[in-house]
Amino acid sequence: MNIELKNFGLDGLYAKTSGRLDLDSAVEYGVTIKTAVEDAQEEIKELVLDFSEITFISSFGLKVVLELYKEMQARQGSLKLKDIPEQLKNSFKMVGFDKFLDLD
């Protein structure tokens, strides 16, 4: 799994990856992003996850997204999901993530 991370503005982090977020890859995805947030020189207040090239998300992948959301809430920041394919957007809505996440 290749995860592209870019800082933007003074306190933003953009993360993009492709493929599947399943049991095997979701752990690496979550750890990589959480480490980048914790190790940033400036405190990250806005985290954007680009889902445009994600083809599948398992329940474990959803759990990782929820953990990242909680991490950003603890930092009094925000999490935004960007360019979610329709079939994945339905998964987020089915579990109620649309109630508290910005699903672009």
HUDAJO-V666866 format. One record per run of one state. SS is the DSSP state (2 for helix, 1 for strand, 0 for the rest). FROM is the first residue (numbers start at 1). TO is the last residue. If there is no record, write none. Layout:
BEGIN
SS,FROM,TO
SS,FROM,TO
END
This chain:
BEGIN
0,1,3
1,4,8
0,9,11
1,12,21
0,22,22
2,23,39
0,40,45
1,46,57
0,58,58
2,59,74
0,75,77
1,78,82
0,83,85
2,86,94
0,95,96
2,97,99
0,100,101
1,102,103
0,104,104
END
